[in-house]
Structure formats: C-alpha cells, structure tokens
Amino acid sequence: MCVCPGRRPKTTREERPARAHNTIANLFFEREAGGERALLVSVALEGEADPEPEEFLELARAAGAEVLALETAKRRQPDRRTYLGSGRAEALRDQVQALEAELVIFDQDLSPAQERNLEALVQARVLSRTGLILDIFAQRARTHEGKLQVELAQLEHLSTRLVRGWTHLDRQKGGIGMRGAGETQLELDQRMVRTRIGQVKRRLADVRAQRAQSRRARQRRRIPSVALVGYTNSGKSTLFNALADASVLAADQLFATLDPTLRRLAIAGLGPAVLADTVGFVRRLPHRLVEAFKATLEEVSEADVLLLVIDIADPAWEDKRAEVLAVLEELGASAVPRIEVHNKIDLTEDSQPRCQPRPGFYPALRVSAAAGLGFDLIHEALATELGRALGGAVRGQGALAPEAGRLRAELHQQGWVEAEVMGEDGEITLSLRLPRDVLPRLEAEGLRFIPA
C-alpha cells in the first residue's frame, strides 16, 4: 500500500540543512549518489510491534528529505536478499522510477548485503533506519564533543559495510607495472577506519575524564545534579529553558537537542544544583548511538535525580515512556530516583496543573513548560527528592561570630538562609534550612546550630 503524505516544494541546495561530511566515509563506496527526494518503506513483521509511520515520516523530514511517498508491507520474516522479497522489491523499483526518487529509506535495519542488492535493483541510494538517525545526528551536532560522538557511531556503522571498494591496489594482479602494494583497497579502507575509530575513542576518553573530574568537583562541594530525560520532542528543552532561564534551541522537531547543556538551578532550602539537558530517546534507538554517546549520557546515570519528561498529549505516551525506561536500563540508570513530568497539559482536555498519585508508580506532575503551568510543583518535588538524596534537609537557628564573614557568605551563596538578624554585639543569628550532611563541616568551621 502506498500513502502519499503530500509533496513539498523541492528545496534548493542553499535551503537544505548543512550536512556534516565525514571525509573517510566518503572514500569507500561505489554506490548510487544520495539525494533528498525520498521514497519511504516500512515493513511490519509478524510477531513484532507495528511500525509507527508518523514517527518515521518525522525522522525523514528531520533529516531534510523531501518525502514523496510511504510504502508499507507485511512479511512473516525478512527476505535474506532484499528484505522485501523479489516481487515487492521489483514493485519498489517501478515506484522509484515513477516518482524519480533519489533515495529509498527503510524504517528497519538492513544488512550490508540487503542494502547492496536493493541499490543494484532500484538504482537509487538505500538507507536503513540506523543510517537515517546517524544522518540527523550528523546535521545537529554543534560542539566538538558532539561531532566526535557522531563520527564514532558513523565509523562503527560504516565498518560493517566495507564490502566493495576500489581494486586498483589488488594484490592479485601480476605482471610488469601491475603489481600492487600487497593489500587490497578493501583492506586499506578497513585499516583506515580502524585507525580513525581508535583516535576518536581516545579523544572521547579524554572527554569522559574531564566530565568525571567536573562531577567529582561538584560532589566535593555537595552540588547535586538533575538530568532531564525523555522521548525526543517531549518538551525537555522548553522545560530546561524555563527552569534554568536558559536559551537552548527548543523546536517542534525530533532531536532538536543533541549536544548536552548544563545550567545552574537554585533549589529552595538546598542551594544550587546542576540541571542537564540531554539528547532525546527514540523507538529502537541504535545501540551504536547509545555506546557513542556514553560520555554525554553519563550525566544521566550519575545524576542524583532524573526528571522524566513525557508528552502527555501524545496518544502513544505510555509506549514511549516504556522505550525511555528501556534505555535507562541499558545505561544503568534505572535505579536513579526520578520525577515523572507529564508535559503539554495545555494540549489536553484537563489543563489543570497538579501532582497526580499513581498506585505502583512514581507520582506524576502535570505541567506545561510552554504555558508556564506547574513549575511550583516541579521545584517542590526537586527539593524533596534532592533533600532525600543528600541525606535530608534540616531546619533550625544558627549563630555566627562577627568575624565569620566567609562562612556567612557561603550560607547565603548556597541559598540556605531564610532570615537573618544582626545583634548589637555583631553576632549574626540566622534561620537556616540546609542539607543534613553538610552540617558537621559547618559546625566545625564555627556555626552554632540548634535544630528546630
């Protein structure tokens, strides 16, 4: 069955999004040239969850494709040669020719042999789901770290597809003037990719070490961390901007945020915390991307509290929540305390912000980041969860000698002072709410504290 989503005006070269080119990746393949005019193919396999055509369409458009049509099919199991079977593959060839498509994108992962066989048949570039997501990530990466992570995932994906290359260095040729350098071009290509993968991994190891050092410094200062996680396009960046008064890109598109962003967040009674915005997850997120982005996603597994943001206006929100929880399990972050934030209530019939208890689950905070609804609930929940993570908060009266100006400044800087009175003799009396685990150090430095 063919579903035509409506043609868009053909984009010019200047209007198309900038694409990150990988020099090594461009050397290897004798393949059909890529293009933007795309025919999409989605195959439902027996016994597996049904594909989600709307998400597939959004992924293709996020990559800059001009979607011509969406072909759907059902199979008991994939065909070994073409995934579709010979009859369906020939029909696909006819459809490519009729639409003058330059690119065929599958919503499934194809083997290298299936990609080659299909390209030879349809005479157009063939891309699998993993290749599509990698392309989007390559376009969206802006920081040095993000580009390294994308390059690693691309190279590891490419390394499984180096099966056809130039033959001008074929060691099997003989005769005067025809003897090669002892390696086939394929072997040279494979060695180049392995070498580059090693270089990128070493540079990412340095990034991970720097991040670990920053986390240790925050831990020494007892600055807790909060990570925003959720399905892509669930509103994480909009919520991040509102909570941290930041200005990261917040767009109605998949993977608008790719590079991690950290901002300072003030928590009442506990002082500053670090808020991290992370890349959104997606159904069947390629394992290579999870591996490549571990340097970034460690902010999730090392966080004190997670804010799990869910687009409650999406009819499939429960399935997407399950996908996010599966990725958190893979990251080793399933045990991190989390607060569920049901976002976009302004797009539902019930737009009243509230904390909604759910038997057997974490309570859900119904909010709208775009409309500014329910932020007080988020701050209150964060204060409670972070206080628990830091050993709980304690209230009481503190007293400081006149010369303890440095300690007084720290109490104010951390946001632990609720009220302050200066006595005639210069002694300072403070009403305090502070983490229990910092109290012994403060008392050793001169704070006289009486719990309330």
FIGUZA-211448 format. One line per 10 residues: number of its first residue (from 0); for each residue x, y, z of C-alpha. Coordinates in Angstrom, 1 decimal, always signed. Layout:
BEGIN
NUM) X Y Z | ...
END
This chain:
BEGIN
0) +0.0 +0.0 +0.0 | +1.3 +3.5 -0.8 | +0.5 +6.5 +1.3 | +1.5 +9.9 -0.2 | +2.0 +12.4 +2.6 | +1.8 +15.3 +0.2 | +4.7 +16.7 -1.8 | +6.6 +19.7 -0.7 | +8.3 +22.2 -3.0 | +11.7 +20.9 -4.0
10) +14.4 +22.6 -1.8 | +17.3 +24.3 -3.4 | +20.9 +23.4 -2.5 | +21.1 +26.6 -0.4 | +17.9 +25.9 +1.5 | +18.9 +22.4 +2.5 | +20.3 +21.9 +6.1 | +24.1 +21.9 +6.4 | +25.3 +18.3 +6.5 | +28.3 +17.1 +8.4
20) +30.6 +15.3 +5.9 | +32.9 +12.6 +7.0 | +36.0 +12.6 +4.8 | +36.8 +8.9 +5.4 | +33.2 +7.8 +4.9 | +33.1 +9.5 +1.5 | +36.1 +7.5 +0.2 | +34.8 +4.0 +0.1 | +31.6 +3.1 -1.7 | +30.9 +2.7 -5.4
30) +27.2 +3.4 -4.6 | +24.4 +5.4 -6.0 | +24.6 +9.1 -5.2 | +22.5 +10.3 -2.4 | +19.6 +12.7 -2.9 | +16.8 +14.4 -0.9 | +13.8 +13.1 -2.9 | +12.9 +10.1 -0.8 | +10.6 +7.1 -1.0 | +10.0 +5.6 +2.5
40) +9.4 +1.9 +3.1 | +8.0 +0.5 +6.3 | +7.7 -3.3 +6.8 | +5.6 -4.9 +9.6 | +7.0 -8.3 +10.7 | +4.8 -10.9 +12.2 | +5.2 -11.1 +16.0 | +6.8 -7.7 +16.3 | +5.3 -4.3 +17.3 | +3.7 -2.5 +14.5
50) +5.8 +0.4 +13.0 | +4.8 +4.0 +13.7 | +4.5 +5.7 +10.3 | +4.1 +9.2 +11.7 | +7.4 +9.0 +13.6 | +9.1 +7.5 +10.6 | +7.9 +10.5 +8.4 | +9.1 +12.9 +11.0 | +12.5 +11.3 +11.1 | +12.8 +11.5 +7.4
60) +11.8 +15.1 +7.3 | +14.1 +15.9 +10.2 | +16.9 +14.7 +8.0 | +15.9 +17.1 +5.3 | +14.3 +14.6 +3.0 | +11.6 +15.6 +0.5 | +9.1 +12.7 +1.2 | +7.5 +11.5 -2.0 | +5.5 +8.5 -0.6 | +5.4 +5.9 +2.1
70) +5.2 +2.3 +1.1 | +4.0 -0.2 +3.7 | +4.3 -4.0 +3.6 | +3.8 -7.1 +5.8 | +6.0 -10.1 +6.0 | +6.3 -13.2 +8.1 | +10.1 -12.7 +8.2 | +12.7 -10.6 +6.3 | +13.9 -11.9 +2.9 | +17.6 -12.7 +3.1
80) +18.5 -11.0 -0.2 | +16.2 -7.9 -0.3 | +14.3 -7.9 +3.0 | +11.1 -7.3 +1.0 | +11.1 -10.4 -1.3 | +11.7 -10.4 -5.0 | +8.2 -9.4 -6.1 | +7.9 -6.5 -3.6 | +11.5 -5.3 -4.5 | +10.6 -5.2 -8.2
90) +7.5 -3.2 -7.4 | +9.6 -0.9 -5.4 | +12.0 -0.4 -8.4 | +9.0 +0.6 -10.5 | +7.8 +3.0 -7.8 | +11.3 +4.6 -7.6 | +11.3 +5.2 -11.4 | +7.8 +6.5 -11.5 | +8.4 +9.1 -8.7 | +12.0 +9.8 -9.8
100) +13.1 +9.1 -6.3 | +16.8 +9.6 -5.5 | +16.8 +7.8 -2.1 | +14.9 +4.9 -0.5 | +14.7 +4.9 +3.3 | +13.7 +1.8 +5.3 | +12.2 +2.0 +8.8 | +14.1 -1.2 +9.6 | +17.8 -2.0 +9.8 | +19.1 -3.8 +6.7
110) +22.2 -5.9 +6.4 | +25.0 -4.7 +4.2 | +24.1 -7.3 +1.6 | +20.5 -6.3 +1.6 | +21.4 -2.7 +1.0 | +23.7 -3.6 -1.9 | +21.2 -5.9 -3.5 | +18.4 -3.3 -3.3 | +20.6 -0.5 -4.6 | +21.6 -2.6 -7.6
120) +17.9 -3.3 -8.3 | +16.2 +0.0 -7.8 | +19.2 +2.2 -9.0 | +18.9 +4.6 -6.1 | +20.7 +5.0 -2.8 | +19.2 +2.8 +0.0 | +19.4 +3.9 +3.7 | +18.3 +2.0 +6.8 | +16.8 +3.4 +10.0 | +20.2 +3.5 +11.7
130) +21.7 +5.3 +8.8 | +18.8 +7.8 +8.9 | +19.2 +8.6 +12.6 | +23.0 +8.9 +12.2 | +22.4 +11.4 +9.4 | +20.2 +13.5 +11.6 | +22.7 +13.4 +14.4 | +25.5 +14.5 +12.0 | +23.5 +17.5 +11.0 | +22.6 +18.6 +14.5
140) +26.0 +18.1 +16.3 | +27.5 +21.6 +17.0 | +30.1 +21.1 +19.7 | +33.4 +19.3 +19.3 | +32.3 +16.6 +21.7 | +29.0 +16.0 +19.8 | +30.8 +15.8 +16.5 | +33.2 +13.2 +17.9 | +30.4 +11.1 +19.2 | +28.5 +11.2 +15.9
150) +31.7 +10.4 +14.0 | +32.4 +7.4 +16.2 | +28.9 +6.0 +15.6 | +29.2 +6.6 +11.8 | +32.5 +4.9 +11.6 | +31.4 +1.9 +13.5 | +28.3 +1.6 +11.3 | +30.5 +2.1 +8.2 | +33.0 -0.6 +9.3 | +30.3 -3.3 +8.8
160) +29.6 -2.1 +5.2 | +33.1 -2.0 +3.7 | +32.5 -4.9 +1.3 | +33.1 -3.2 -2.1 | +35.9 -0.8 -2.9 | +38.4 +0.1 -5.5 | +40.5 -2.6 -7.0 | +43.5 -0.6 -8.3 | +45.6 -1.9 -5.4 | +44.5 -5.5 -5.7
170) +47.4 -7.7 -4.7 | +46.2 -10.5 -7.0 | +47.2 -8.6 -10.2 | +50.5 -9.6 -11.7 | +52.9 -8.6 -14.5 | +55.2 -5.6 -15.1 | +53.6 -2.4 -14.0 | +50.6 -4.2 -12.5 | +51.9 -5.4 -9.1 | +50.1 -3.9 -6.2
180) +51.2 -2.7 -2.8 | +50.4 -6.1 -1.1 | +47.0 -5.0 +0.2 | +43.6 -4.8 -1.5 | +41.9 -1.4 -1.3 | +39.3 -3.0 +0.9 | +42.0 -3.9 +3.4 | +43.4 -0.4 +3.3 | +40.0 +1.0 +3.8 | +39.3 -1.2 +6.8
190) +42.7 -0.3 +8.3 | +41.9 +3.4 +7.9 | +38.6 +3.1 +9.6 | +40.0 +1.1 +12.5 | +42.8 +3.7 +12.9 | +40.3 +6.6 +13.0 | +37.9 +4.7 +15.4 | +40.9 +4.3 +17.7 | +41.7 +8.0 +17.5 | +38.1 +9.1 +18.2
200) +37.7 +6.7 +21.1 | +40.9 +8.1 +22.7 | +39.7 +11.7 +22.3 | +36.3 +10.7 +23.8 | +38.0 +9.0 +26.7 | +39.6 +12.4 +27.4 | +36.2 +14.0 +27.3 | +34.8 +11.4 +29.7 | +37.8 +12.0 +32.1 | +37.1 +15.8 +32.0
210) +33.4 +15.2 +32.7 | +34.3 +12.8 +35.6 | +36.6 +15.4 +37.1 | +33.9 +18.1 +36.9 | +31.4 +15.7 +38.6 | +33.9 +14.9 +41.4 | +34.4 +18.7 +41.9 | +30.6 +19.1 +42.2 | +30.4 +16.2 +44.6 | +33.1 +17.6 +46.8
220) +31.1 +20.8 +47.0 | +27.9 +18.8 +47.5 | +26.2 +20.3 +44.5 | +23.5 +17.9 +43.4 | +22.7 +17.2 +39.7 | +19.4 +16.8 +37.9 | +19.1 +15.4 +34.4 | +16.2 +15.8 +32.0 | +15.4 +12.7 +30.1 | +12.6 +11.7 +27.8
230) +11.4 +10.8 +24.4 | +12.5 +13.2 +21.6 | +10.2 +16.2 +21.1 | +8.6 +15.7 +24.5 | +9.4 +19.3 +25.5 | +12.6 +18.8 +27.5 | +14.4 +21.8 +26.1 | +11.4 +24.1 +26.7 | +11.2 +22.9 +30.3 | +15.0 +23.3 +30.6
240) +14.9 +26.9 +29.4 | +12.1 +27.8 +31.8 | +13.6 +26.2 +34.9 | +17.2 +27.4 +34.3 | +16.4 +30.7 +32.5 | +18.4 +29.4 +29.5 | +18.1 +29.8 +25.8 | +18.9 +26.4 +24.2 | +17.2 +25.5 +20.9 | +13.6 +24.3 +21.6
250) +12.0 +23.4 +18.3 | +9.0 +21.2 +17.4 | +11.2 +18.6 +15.7 | +12.9 +15.3 +16.5 | +16.4 +15.6 +18.0 | +16.4 +19.4 +18.3 | +18.8 +19.0 +21.2 | +21.9 +16.8 +20.6 | +24.7 +18.5 +22.4 | +24.5 +18.4 +26.2
260) +23.9 +21.6 +28.1 | +24.5 +22.3 +31.8 | +23.0 +25.2 +33.8 | +22.8 +26.3 +37.4 | +19.4 +25.8 +39.1 | +18.5 +27.2 +42.6 | +16.7 +24.7 +44.9 | +14.9 +26.3 +47.8 | +16.5 +25.3 +51.1 | +19.2 +23.3 +49.4
270) +21.1 +25.8 +47.4 | +22.4 +25.4 +43.8 | +22.0 +22.3 +41.7 | +23.2 +21.5 +38.2 | +20.5 +20.9 +35.6 | +21.5 +18.9 +32.5 | +19.5 +18.8 +29.2 | +20.2 +15.6 +27.3 | +19.5 +14.1 +23.8 | +16.0 +12.7 +23.4
280) +15.5 +9.0 +23.1 | +13.6 +7.3 +20.2 | +12.0 +4.0 +19.5 | +14.6 +1.4 +18.6 | +17.5 +3.9 +19.3 | +20.5 +2.4 +17.6 | +22.8 +0.6 +20.1 | +25.8 +2.3 +18.4 | +24.5 +5.7 +19.3 | +24.0 +4.7 +23.0
290) +27.6 +3.5 +23.0 | +29.0 +6.5 +21.3 | +27.1 +9.0 +23.5 | +28.0 +7.3 +26.8 | +30.3 +10.3 +27.6 | +27.2 +12.5 +27.4 | +24.7 +10.1 +28.8 | +26.9 +9.5 +31.9 | +25.2 +12.8 +33.1 | +22.1 +10.6 +33.3
300) +23.5 +7.6 +35.2 | +25.5 +9.9 +37.6 | +22.6 +12.3 +38.4 | +21.0 +12.5 +41.8 | +17.5 +12.8 +40.4 | +16.0 +12.4 +36.9 | +13.2 +14.5 +35.5 | +11.4 +12.1 +33.1 | +9.5 +14.4 +30.7 | +6.5 +12.8 +28.9
310) +4.4 +14.4 +26.2 | +1.0 +13.6 +27.8 | -0.8 +14.9 +24.8 | +0.6 +12.1 +22.6 | -1.8 +9.1 +22.4 | +1.2 +6.8 +22.4 | +2.8 +8.3 +25.5 | +2.8 +5.1 +27.5 | +4.7 +3.2 +24.8 | +7.2 +6.0 +24.5
320) +7.7 +6.1 +28.3 | +8.5 +2.3 +28.2 | +11.1 +3.0 +25.5 | +12.8 +5.6 +27.7 | +12.8 +3.3 +30.7 | +14.4 +0.6 +28.5 | +17.2 +3.0 +27.5 | +17.7 +4.0 +31.2 | +18.0 +0.3 +32.0 | +20.7 +0.0 +29.3
330) +22.6 +3.0 +30.7 | +22.5 +1.5 +34.3 | +20.3 +4.5 +35.4 | +17.1 +2.6 +36.2 | +17.7 +2.9 +40.0 | +18.3 +6.7 +39.9 | +15.4 +8.4 +41.7 | +13.1 +10.1 +39.1 | +10.2 +12.5 +39.0 | +7.8 +12.0 +36.2
340) +6.7 +15.2 +34.5 | +3.6 +14.9 +32.3 | +4.2 +17.9 +30.0 | +1.9 +19.7 +27.5 | -1.3 +19.6 +29.6 | -2.3 +22.7 +27.7 | -2.9 +20.5 +24.7 | -5.2 +18.1 +26.7 | -8.8 +18.4 +27.9 | -7.6 +18.6 +31.5
350) -5.1 +21.5 +31.7 | -5.1 +21.9 +35.5 | -1.6 +21.5 +36.9 | -1.4 +19.1 +39.9 | +0.5 +16.2 +41.4 | -1.3 +13.0 +40.4 | -0.7 +10.0 +42.6 | -0.5 +6.7 +40.6 | -0.6 +3.4 +42.6 | +2.5 +1.3 +41.9
360) +4.3 +4.2 +40.0 | +6.0 +7.5 +40.8 | +3.6 +10.3 +41.2 | +3.2 +12.4 +38.1 | +3.4 +16.2 +37.9 | +1.0 +17.5 +35.3 | +2.6 +20.7 +33.9 | +3.0 +22.7 +30.7 | +6.5 +24.0 +30.0 | +5.3 +26.2 +27.1
370) +2.4 +27.7 +29.1 | +4.3 +28.1 +32.3 | +2.0 +25.9 +34.3 | +3.0 +23.7 +37.3 | +6.6 +24.9 +37.9 | +6.0 +25.3 +41.6 | +5.2 +21.5 +41.7 | +8.5 +20.7 +40.0 | +10.5 +22.9 +42.4 | +8.8 +21.4 +45.4
380) +9.4 +17.8 +44.1 | +13.0 +18.6 +43.4 | +13.6 +20.0 +46.8 | +12.1 +16.8 +48.4 | +14.0 +14.3 +46.2 | +17.3 +16.1 +46.3 | +17.0 +16.6 +50.1 | +16.5 +12.9 +50.4 | +19.5 +12.2 +48.1 | +21.6 +14.5 +50.2
390) +20.6 +12.8 +53.5 | +17.6 +15.1 +54.0 | +17.3 +18.8 +54.9 | +17.3 +20.2 +58.5 | +15.8 +23.5 +59.8 | +17.0 +25.5 +62.8 | +18.6 +28.6 +64.2 | +22.3 +29.3 +63.6 | +24.6 +31.7 +65.2 | +27.9 +33.1 +63.8
400) +30.6 +35.3 +65.4 | +31.2 +38.7 +63.8 | +34.4 +37.6 +62.3 | +32.8 +34.6 +60.4 | +32.1 +36.6 +57.3 | +33.4 +34.0 +54.9 | +31.1 +31.3 +56.4 | +28.1 +33.7 +56.4 | +28.8 +34.4 +52.7 | +28.8 +30.7 +51.9
410) +25.5 +30.2 +53.6 | +23.9 +32.9 +51.6 | +25.5 +31.8 +48.4 | +24.2 +28.3 +48.8 | +20.7 +29.6 +49.4 | +20.4 +28.1 +52.9 | +19.5 +31.3 +54.7 | +15.8 +32.0 +55.2 | +16.2 +35.0 +57.6 | +19.0 +36.9 +59.3
420) +19.2 +39.2 +62.3 | +22.4 +41.2 +63.3 | +22.8 +41.6 +67.0 | +24.2 +44.8 +68.8 | +27.4 +42.9 +69.6 | +27.8 +42.0 +65.9 | +26.7 +38.3 +66.4 | +24.6 +37.1 +63.5 | +21.5 +34.9 +64.1 | +20.2 +33.0 +61.0
430) +17.1 +30.9 +60.3 | +18.6 +28.1 +58.2 | +17.4 +25.2 +56.1 | +20.3 +23.2 +54.8 | +21.3 +19.6 +53.8 | +21.9 +17.4 +56.9 | +25.2 +16.0 +55.5 | +26.9 +19.5 +55.4 | +26.1 +20.4 +59.0 | +29.1 +18.7 +60.7
440) +31.5 +20.6 +58.4 | +29.8 +23.9 +59.0 | +29.8 +23.4 +62.8 | +33.5 +22.6 +62.7 | +34.0 +25.9 +60.9 | +32.2 +27.9 +63.6 | +28.5 +27.6 +63.1 | +26.5 +27.1 +66.3 | +23.3 +25.3 +65.3 | +20.1 +24.5 +67.2
450) +17.7 +22.3 +65.3 | +14.1 +23.5 +65.2
END
